[in-house]
Amino acid sequence: MSIGKANCLVCGEPLVYWDEAQEVACHICGKKEFGHSICQDGHYVCNDCHRSEGVDYIMGLCSKSASTDPIEIINEAMNDKSIYPNGPEHHTLIGAALITAYANAGGKNPKGEPLDKDAALAELKRRSLQVPGGTCGFWGTCGAAVSAGQAMSVLNGSTPMTQEPWAQCQRLTSMILGRLADLGGPRCCKRTGYTSIITAVPYIDMTLGANMQLPDEVVCTFFQRNAECRRTECPYFPGADEEVKATFQPHAEKRWVG
């Protein structure tokens, strides 16, 4: 299960973020690069080391899964020790869960043929590994939203030269980012992941003719591992504020694509 409280993978101390990148060396592999954070004891872990085990686990899980519910898929993944409370492995997980649920629900590829799930997952993995941790704060776009957009681009065949598929991907990520902005920070990869999927499923179903499933209500069981959890202000927290909860749960989100 997700380890610690979203802190250092080496010692468990809280992270310290810098406005400007500084040269650092990964405590695990020794690679030197520019990064935006270290822990209070000075440890730095690069993106590759942070997510390598988790991404491998995600690919194996999704390849074998028969679920048509991407929330069910990400919850199963996030219960594994290789998926940390926060981190760039979620940038693969969200898109992979959407592709898996879409394929299992009988979704088609851009040619109208049954989707090759394993090939689609492999392409999603290649794209998602280009998205580093911290994008939500440093790029102005959340990696969960990018991951959902990458999944959509794989499913609808979008390229920089397509017309409507290109527009569909921009529309989806913009919808997700709008919902995340309504919730506000700080970062929580569970909150942004749930919101991205709840927003993406009805849009992908409507646009591509799929029939994925979502639970009536999403309840987070990982909040104790996130020191920055907003608790009752998060719609997925047990006992969340009813007004916030009603606006962001699956039954409400479907109105955004009507």
ABEGO torsion letter per residue (X at the ends): XBBEBGBBAAAGBBBBBBABBBBBBBAAAGBBBBBABBBAAGBBBBAAAAAAAAAAAAAAAAAABABABAAAAAAAAAABAABBABEAAAAAAAAAAAAAAAAAAGBBBAAGBBBBAAAAAAAAAAAAAABBBGAAAAAGBBAAAAAAAAAAAAAAGBBAABBAAAAAAAAAAAAAAAAAAAAEOBBBAAAAAAAAAAAAAAAAAAAAGBBBBBBABBBBAAAAABAABAEAABAABBGBBAAAAAAABAAAAAAAAX
